[in-house]
Amino acid sequence: HSIGVMAHQRLATFVPPLPPVELRSRVAAPEAEIFLWTGLVDLRNFISLYRRHETAHAARPRVLDFGCGCGRMTRFFCHSSKPWAVTGSDVNPELVAFCQQHLGGVRTVLNGLAPPLPFETASFDLAYSLSIFTHFSEIHARDWLEELARVLAPGAILIVTTHGYPAIDIIKDSSHHLSMFQMSAEE
């Protein structure tokens, strides 16, 4: 999925097409090999965490990639021999359209800037969100956490990452970021 599909045209025919550089640069490193490799590594880490902590042992786990972008991680479910039922959601219609057009076997839907998600209660066994919460104010993060809790089945697992303390240092020194996160420099 990384070096092989970039180096050999025949191998590339077995996987979804690479998103255009303008879409990749919105969600991750735009270099093709890095985009693919980090997507695979991040997904493997999330699946490993799920497998380590799952209690329901669903025969076909229902997975939500909240903030799926152009499918950096969900693309690896397209031809998986594992029985996953995968859904991606994102706020960007262009990214959602790319996934809908190119990621067969993955349902991708557009979500709004604020809840609710277009899913029934208890729809998923695993939901993950890679660095999406980094972009939310505390109030919006709480709203989305409550919404994700609603769509998770009893015993389901939610994995959420943020940039952590290095991002706080960037935010506190940037008036643009302070405004975006609805914070003051003193917070």
N, C-alpha and C positions, 0 to 999 in steps of 0.2 A: 504493500500500500504506500510505501514512500519511495525509496530509491528504485525499487524494481519497476513500479508503474511509471516512474518518470524516465527511466532509461530504456524501457522496452515497450514499444507500441502494442505488441500483442498482449502483454500483461495488462496494459491500461484498458483494454476492451472488457475486462472482467470486473471492473470496479466503476462506481459512479464517476462522472467527469469531475475534474477539479473545478471549483468555482473560479470565476474570473478574479484577477488580482484585486480589483476594486472592492469586491465582496470579501475576499480573504482579509484584506487590510482593515476592514471594519471590525473584525472579530478576533484577530490573532496576527501572528507573524505572516506577512504576505508571501514569503518564500515557500514554494510548493513543498519541498521536502520537510521543512520545519512545520508547516501547517499540518501536513499529514501525520508526521511522527508524533508531534505533541498531542494531536487529537486522539491517536491510538493509545498513547501512554496515559493520558488523563482518563479516557474511558476505562481502560484496564484497571486503573486505581479505583474508580468508582464501583465497577463490577466486583472487584475484590473485596471492597468494604461491604457491599451488599451481601455477598456470599458469606462473609465472616459473621455478619450480624442478623441475617434473615431468620425469622422464626416460622413463617408460614410455609416456606418451601413450595411456593407456587409452581405448578407444572409449566406454566407459560407466564413468567413475570411480566406485569404491565409496567412499562417504564415511561416516565415523562422527563424530557430534556427541556427544562424551563429556561428559555433564552438560548435556543438552539442555534441561532445565527444562520449561517449557510451550511450547516450540517457537519461541522468539523469533527464532532464525535458520533453523531447519529449515522453518518455514512458507513460506519463499520458494522452496523446492524443489517445493512441491506442484503448481504449475501451470507449472513451468519448461519451456521448449522445449529446454533442454539435457538430454542423456541422462545423468542422474545416478542412481545407485542409492544412496539415502540411508537411513541408520539412525541413530536417536538412542537414547541410553541415559541413564538417570538413576536416582538412588537413592530418589527420592520417588515413591511409588506414585500419589499424587493427580496429580502433574504428568505422569507417564507415561500415566495413564488419559485425561487431557485430550488429549494428543497422539494416542493410539490412536483416540480417538473423532472427532477433528476434522481431523487432518492426513493426508488421503488421499495415498497415494504415498510416504509416509515410514513405514518400519518403526520402531516404538519399543518398547524393552524395558526392563525393570527390572533394574538391577544391584545388587549388594550393597555394603556399606560397604567391603569388601576384595575383591581379586581372587579368582577369575577372572571375566572377562566371559563371557557365554554365546555366544561366537563361536569359530569354527574359527581355527586359526593361518593367518596371511596372508590375512585376509578383506577388508582395506581398502587403498585406494590413498592415501587422505587421512584423517587423524583430526585433529580440532581440539578444543580444550578452553578455553573462555573463562573465566578466573579461577576455575576449579574447584580448581586446585592451590594457590590462595591459602588454602584451608581445610584443607589437609593438613599433618600433621607431616612432618618430613623423612623419617622411616621409611616412612610411608604414601605419600608422594610417590614414593619410590624403588620401592615395590611396584607402584604404578599405572603408573609409567613402564615398568617391565619388562613389565607386562601389555599395555600399549599397543604396545610393541615386538613382542610375540608376535603380536598380531592384525594388524599391518601387513605387507603384502606386501613382498618385496624391492624396494628403490627407492622405497618409499612415503614420504610426507611427514607429519610430526607437527608441529602448531602448538599450542603451549601458552602461555597468558598468565597472569600473576599481577599483583597490585597493585603490587609492587615496594617501594622504600624507604619511601614514605609509609605503607604498611601496617605495616612493621616498627616505625616510630615509634609507631603506635597500639598494637600488640601489646605492646611493651616497657613501656608505661605502664598496662596493664590486667591485673589479676590473672586476670580471666575469660579473656581471650585467651591469656595465658601458659599457663594450665591447659589450654585447648583445644588449643594447639599443642605441649603437652608441653615447654615451654621455661622457663628461668629468666630473670630480668631481666638477668643477666650475659652471657647468650649472645649 
